[in-house]
C-alpha cells in the first residue's frame, strides 16, 4: 500500500526536487500540496490534478500519512510541529531546526503525535558509502577534513541569504550536509571544542551567485556568511577541520573528505548536490606508508542520492524504533552550529576593537 504524501512548500525544492521524485517512486502517492502562494497552488493543480491548500490545517491524518516539508528554514519547526500534532508524520530535509530550543519543541511534538524523519542526502551517495567501507582499514581514526567549496554558488534571491529566515549562511546550508556525513562515517558524537570563523566576501556580489537557484531577484542586503571555517573536537577525541563555502576563487565546485587513521589515510574528492560545475568524476584514494592507491567508486547519475533517501523512507515510517532518531541526530549538529557562530561572533568582536600597544 502506497504512503499518502502531501508536499508542503512549492518553492524550488518542493517543486523541482521532491515532487517529481515522489511521483515516480512506487512507495508513495502524492495526494495534496500546501503553499501560501495562489499562483503556485494553481500551477500545481493544473500540472497534477491534485488538491492544493493554502495552509497545513487543511491536512488530516485520515487522508495523509506523511508530509514532506520544503519550506524556508525559519518555518521548519512551526510547520512540522503543527503537522506532528495532528498525527501526520513529517519528513524534513536539513536543517531540521535552527536552535537547541527548537529541537526541544520538535521532540515534544513528536512524542505527542506523528513521527519525525529527517534527511541529508550526501550520506546516500555511492562514493561516500565506498569511503565508509575502507575506514576499518585505516586503524584508529585521528582526524577528518570536511570541505564543500563552490566556485560560484551563492543562492540568489529569496530567503537563503537572510539570517532571520535561514538561520545562517553556508554553515547551515552546506555545513549541515558535511556534519551529517561525518556522523554517518564515524558514528554520532557531540563536540567538546568548537572554534569557528566566518566571512562574507562574495555574498552581496551578483557575479558569485548560483544560476540554478535564481528563484527571484535579490531585494535585500545579505546578512549571512558565504564561508565558514572551523576546527572541532568530537567527544571521542577525533579532530575535525570544516570548510563550507558558497563561493571561492577555485575553478570547480568540489566536496572533499580526508580521513587520517593510525594505519593509513583516505581521500574522497567529488561534488555534492546538483551543480553542473563539478568534478568530472569521484576520486577515492587510500595512502599507506607513502603509497597511494586509487579505488573504484560507482559512477552514478547526479542527484541519485535523493532518490535513495526515499527508497528506505516507507520502511522507516513503519518502524517504531525510528521515533526520536531524527532529533537525536540533529541535536549535536545544531549545538555545534550554535557554538560555531558564538566563536565566530567573538572573533569579529575582537577584530573590531583596536589593538593597543
C-alpha positions as CSV (number, residue, x, y, z in Angstrom):
1,X,0.0,0.0,0.0
2,X,1.4,3.4,-1.0
3,X,2.3,6.1,1.6
4,X,0.0,9.0,1.0
5,X,2.1,12.2,0.8
6,X,1.5,15.9,1.0
7,X,4.2,18.2,-0.3
8,X,4.3,21.3,1.9
9,X,6.0,24.2,0.1
10,X,6.1,24.6,-3.7
11,X,9.3,26.5,-4.0
12,X,12.4,25.2,-5.8
13,X,13.0,22.2,-3.5
14,X,9.3,21.1,-3.3
15,X,8.5,21.8,-7.0
16,X,11.7,20.7,-8.8
17,X,13.1,18.1,-6.4
18,X,10.7,16.3,-4.1
19,X,7.5,16.4,-6.2
20,X,9.0,14.7,-9.3
21,X,10.8,12.1,-7.1
22,X,7.8,11.3,-5.1
23,X,5.5,10.9,-8.1
24,X,8.0,8.5,-9.8
25,X,8.5,6.4,-6.7
26,X,6.4,3.2,-6.2
27,X,6.2,3.6,-2.4
28,X,4.4,7.0,-2.5
29,X,1.3,8.7,-3.8
30,X,1.1,12.5,-3.8
31,X,-2.4,13.3,-2.6
32,X,-2.1,17.0,-1.7
33,X,0.2,20.1,-1.6
34,X,0.3,23.2,0.5
35,X,1.6,26.6,-0.4
36,X,0.7,30.1,0.6
37,X,1.0,31.5,-2.9
38,X,-2.2,31.2,-5.0
39,X,-0.2,31.1,-8.3
40,X,1.9,28.2,-7.1
41,X,-1.2,26.3,-6.0
42,X,-2.9,26.9,-9.3
43,X,0.1,25.7,-11.3
44,X,0.4,22.6,-9.1
45,X,-3.3,21.7,-9.6
46,X,-3.1,22.3,-13.3
47,X,0.1,20.1,-13.7
48,X,-1.0,17.2,-11.4
49,X,-4.8,17.3,-10.9
50,X,-4.1,17.0,-7.1
51,X,-5.6,19.3,-4.5
52,X,-3.6,22.2,-3.2
53,X,-4.3,24.1,0.0
54,X,-3.1,27.5,1.4
55,X,-2.3,26.1,4.9
56,X,-1.4,22.8,6.6
57,X,-4.6,22.9,8.8
58,X,-6.4,21.6,5.7
59,X,-4.5,18.3,6.1
60,X,-5.6,15.5,8.4
61,X,-4.1,12.1,9.4
62,X,-7.2,10.4,7.9
63,X,-6.1,11.5,4.4
64,X,-2.3,12.0,4.7
65,X,0.4,9.6,6.1
66,X,3.4,11.8,5.5
67,X,4.1,15.4,4.8
68,X,7.3,16.3,3.0
69,X,8.1,19.8,4.4
70,X,10.0,22.0,2.0
71,X,9.6,25.5,3.4
72,X,12.2,28.1,4.4
73,X,14.3,27.2,7.4
74,X,12.7,29.5,9.9
75,X,9.3,27.8,9.3
76,X,10.5,24.2,9.8
77,X,9.5,24.0,13.4
78,X,6.3,25.9,13.1
79,X,5.1,23.8,10.2
80,X,6.5,20.4,11.2
81,X,5.2,20.9,14.8
82,X,1.7,21.7,13.6
83,X,1.6,18.6,11.4
84,X,3.1,16.3,14.0
85,X,0.4,17.5,16.5
86,X,-2.3,16.3,14.1
87,X,-0.8,12.8,13.9
88,X,0.8,13.3,10.5
89,X,4.3,12.1,10.2
90,X,6.9,14.6,8.7
91,X,9.9,14.3,6.5
92,X,12.1,17.3,6.6
93,X,15.5,17.9,4.9
94,X,18.3,19.7,6.6
95,X,18.4,21.8,8.7
96,X,15.9,20.0,11.0
97,X,15.9,23.1,13.2
98,X,17.8,26.3,13.9
99,X,18.4,26.1,17.6
100,X,18.5,23.7,20.5
101,X,15.3,25.3,21.8
102,X,13.6,24.4,18.5
103,X,14.9,20.8,18.8
104,X,13.1,20.6,22.2
105,X,9.9,21.9,20.6
106,X,10.0,19.2,17.9
107,X,10.9,16.5,20.3
108,X,7.8,17.3,22.4
109,X,5.6,17.4,19.3
110,X,6.9,14.1,18.1
111,X,6.2,12.4,21.5
112,X,2.6,13.5,21.3
113,X,1.9,12.9,17.6
114,X,3.3,11.8,14.3
115,X,6.9,10.6,13.6
116,X,9.6,12.9,12.6
117,X,12.0,11.8,9.8
118,X,15.0,13.8,8.6
119,X,17.1,13.8,5.5
120,X,20.5,14.8,4.4
121,X,21.3,13.4,1.0
122,X,25.1,13.1,0.9
123,X,25.3,10.0,3.1
124,X,23.3,8.2,0.4
125,X,25.9,8.7,-2.3
126,X,27.8,5.6,-3.6
127,X,31.2,7.3,-3.2
128,X,30.5,8.2,0.4
129,X,29.5,4.6,1.0
130,X,32.7,3.4,-0.6
131,X,34.7,5.7,1.7
132,X,32.9,4.3,4.8
133,X,33.7,0.8,3.8
134,X,37.5,1.5,3.8
135,X,37.6,3.2,7.2
136,X,38.1,-0.1,9.2
137,X,41.4,-0.5,7.2
138,X,42.7,2.9,8.4
139,X,43.1,1.9,12.1
140,X,42.1,4.3,14.8
141,X,40.7,7.5,13.3
142,X,42.5,10.6,14.4
143,X,41.4,13.5,12.2
144,X,38.9,14.3,9.4
145,X,38.9,17.2,7.0
146,X,35.5,18.1,5.6
147,X,35.0,20.6,2.8
148,X,32.3,21.7,0.4
149,X,33.6,24.6,-1.6
150,X,31.8,26.1,-4.5
151,X,33.4,28.3,-7.1
152,X,30.3,30.5,-7.7
153,X,27.2,29.3,-5.8
154,X,25.6,31.9,-3.5
155,X,21.9,31.2,-3.6
156,X,20.4,34.2,-5.4
157,X,17.4,36.0,-4.1
158,X,14.8,34.7,-1.7
159,X,15.4,33.8,2.0
160,X,18.7,31.9,1.8
161,X,20.8,35.0,2.5
162,X,18.6,36.4,5.3
163,X,19.7,35.4,8.8
164,X,16.1,35.8,10.2
165,X,14.8,33.2,7.7
166,X,17.7,30.9,7.0
167,X,19.4,30.9,10.5
168,X,22.8,31.4,8.9
169,X,24.5,31.0,5.6
170,X,26.9,28.4,4.1
171,X,27.3,26.7,7.5
172,X,23.6,25.8,7.7
173,X,23.2,25.1,4.0
174,X,26.3,23.1,3.2
175,X,27.9,22.5,6.6
176,X,24.9,20.5,7.9
177,X,25.4,18.0,5.0
178,X,29.1,17.7,5.9
179,X,28.4,17.2,9.6
180,X,25.7,14.6,8.9
181,X,28.1,12.8,6.6
182,X,30.7,12.8,9.4
183,X,28.2,11.1,11.7
184,X,27.4,8.5,9.0
185,X,31.1,7.8,8.6
186,X,32.3,7.7,12.2
187,X,29.0,7.4,14.2
188,X,27.2,10.1,16.1
189,X,29.1,12.2,18.6
190,X,28.9,15.5,20.4
191,X,31.6,18.2,20.0
192,X,33.6,19.2,23.1
193,X,35.5,22.0,21.4
194,X,34.4,24.4,18.6
195,X,36.4,27.2,17.1
196,X,34.9,28.9,14.0
197,X,35.3,32.0,11.8
198,X,33.0,33.3,9.1
199,X,33.4,35.7,6.2
200,X,31.2,37.4,3.6
201,X,33.4,38.5,0.8
202,X,31.2,37.2,-2.0
203,X,27.6,37.0,-0.8
204,X,26.5,40.5,-1.9
205,X,28.2,40.4,-5.3
206,X,26.0,39.3,-8.1
207,X,28.9,37.7,-10.1
208,X,29.2,34.9,-7.4
209,X,25.5,33.9,-7.4
210,X,24.3,30.4,-8.3
211,X,22.4,30.5,-11.5
212,X,20.5,27.3,-10.7
213,X,18.9,28.9,-7.6
214,X,17.9,32.2,-9.1
215,X,14.3,32.0,-7.8
216,X,13.7,35.7,-7.6
217,X,15.7,38.9,-7.8
218,X,17.7,40.0,-4.8
219,X,15.8,42.6,-2.9
220,X,17.9,42.8,0.3
221,X,21.4,43.0,1.5
222,X,22.6,39.6,2.6
223,X,23.5,39.3,6.3
224,X,24.8,35.8,6.4
225,X,28.2,34.3,5.8
226,X,29.3,32.8,2.4
227,X,32.2,31.0,4.0
228,X,32.6,29.2,7.3
229,X,35.9,27.7,8.5
230,X,36.2,25.8,11.8
231,X,38.2,23.4,13.9
232,X,36.2,21.0,16.1
233,X,36.9,18.1,18.5
234,X,34.5,15.3,19.0
235,X,33.9,13.7,22.3
236,X,35.6,10.5,21.0
237,X,38.8,12.6,20.6
238,X,38.7,12.9,16.7
239,X,39.6,16.3,15.5
240,X,37.7,17.8,12.5
241,X,38.5,20.7,10.1
242,X,35.4,22.1,8.4
243,X,35.2,24.4,5.4
244,X,31.8,25.3,3.9
245,X,31.8,27.9,1.1
246,X,29.2,29.2,-1.2
247,X,31.8,31.0,-3.3
248,X,35.6,30.9,-3.7
249,X,38.4,31.5,-6.1
250,X,38.7,27.9,-7.2
251,X,37.6,26.8,-10.7
252,X,35.1,24.0,-9.8
253,X,32.6,23.1,-7.1
254,X,34.4,20.4,-5.0
255,X,33.4,18.4,-2.0
256,X,36.2,16.7,-0.2
257,X,36.6,14.3,2.8
258,X,40.1,13.4,4.1
259,X,40.3,10.8,6.9
260,X,43.5,10.2,8.8
261,X,43.9,7.0,10.8
262,X,46.7,5.2,12.7
263,X,47.2,2.8,9.8
264,X,46.5,5.0,6.7
265,X,44.6,7.9,5.2
266,X,41.7,8.1,2.7
267,X,40.7,10.9,0.4
268,X,37.4,11.4,-1.4
269,X,37.0,14.3,-3.9
270,X,33.6,14.7,-5.6
271,X,30.8,17.2,-5.9
272,X,27.8,17.0,-3.7
273,X,24.5,18.4,-5.0
274,X,23.3,19.4,-8.5
275,X,25.9,21.9,-9.7
276,X,27.0,21.4,-13.3
277,X,30.4,22.9,-12.5
278,X,31.6,19.8,-10.8
279,X,34.4,17.3,-10.6
280,X,34.4,15.2,-13.7
281,X,34.3,12.0,-11.6
282,X,34.5,11.0,-8.0
283,X,38.0,10.0,-6.8
284,X,38.7,7.8,-3.8
285,X,42.3,7.0,-2.8
286,X,43.9,5.3,0.2
287,X,47.5,6.1,1.2
288,X,49.7,3.9,3.4
289,X,53.4,4.3,4.1
290,X,53.9,6.6,1.1
291,X,52.0,4.5,-1.4
292,X,48.7,5.9,-2.8
293,X,46.1,3.5,-4.3
294,X,43.1,4.7,-6.2
295,X,39.9,2.7,-5.5
296,X,37.0,2.1,-7.8
297,X,33.8,4.0,-7.0
298,X,30.5,3.7,-8.7
299,X,29.5,6.1,-11.5
300,X,26.1,7.5,-10.7
301,X,23.6,9.9,-12.1
302,X,23.6,13.4,-10.5
303,X,21.1,13.5,-7.7
304,X,20.6,9.8,-7.3
305,X,21.2,10.2,-3.5
306,X,17.9,12.0,-3.2
307,X,16.0,9.0,-4.7
308,X,17.8,6.7,-2.3
309,X,16.5,8.7,0.7
310,X,13.0,7.8,-0.5
311,X,13.9,4.2,-1.0
312,X,14.1,3.5,2.7
313,X,11.6,6.1,3.9
314,X,8.5,3.9,3.9
315,X,10.3,1.3,6.0
316,X,11.5,3.8,8.5
317,X,8.0,5.2,8.8
318,X,6.7,1.7,9.6
319,X,9.4,1.1,12.2
320,X,8.5,2.4,15.8
321,X,12.2,2.4,16.5
322,X,12.6,5.3,14.2
323,X,10.7,7.6,16.6
324,X,13.1,10.1,18.2
325,X,16.1,9.3,16.0
326,X,15.9,12.5,13.8
327,X,16.0,14.8,16.9
328,X,18.8,12.7,18.5
329,X,20.9,13.1,15.3
330,X,20.1,16.8,14.9
331,X,21.0,17.9,18.4
332,X,24.8,17.6,18.3
333,X,24.8,19.3,14.9
334,X,22.7,22.3,15.9
335,X,24.6,22.6,19.2
336,X,27.9,22.7,17.3
337,X,26.5,25.3,14.9
338,X,25.4,27.5,17.9
339,X,28.9,27.2,19.4
340,X,30.5,27.9,16.0
341,X,28.5,31.1,15.5
342,X,29.3,32.1,19.1
343,X,33.0,31.6,18.4
344,X,32.8,33.5,15.1
345,X,31.0,36.4,16.7
346,X,33.6,36.6,19.4
347,X,36.3,36.7,16.8
348,X,34.5,39.5,14.9
349,X,34.2,41.5,18.1
350,X,37.9,41.1,18.8
351,X,38.8,42.4,15.3
352,X,36.6,45.5,15.9
353,X,38.5,46.5,19.0
354,X,41.7,48.5,18.3
355,X,44.8,46.8,19.4
356,X,46.7,49.0,22.0
357,X,50.4,48.6,22.3
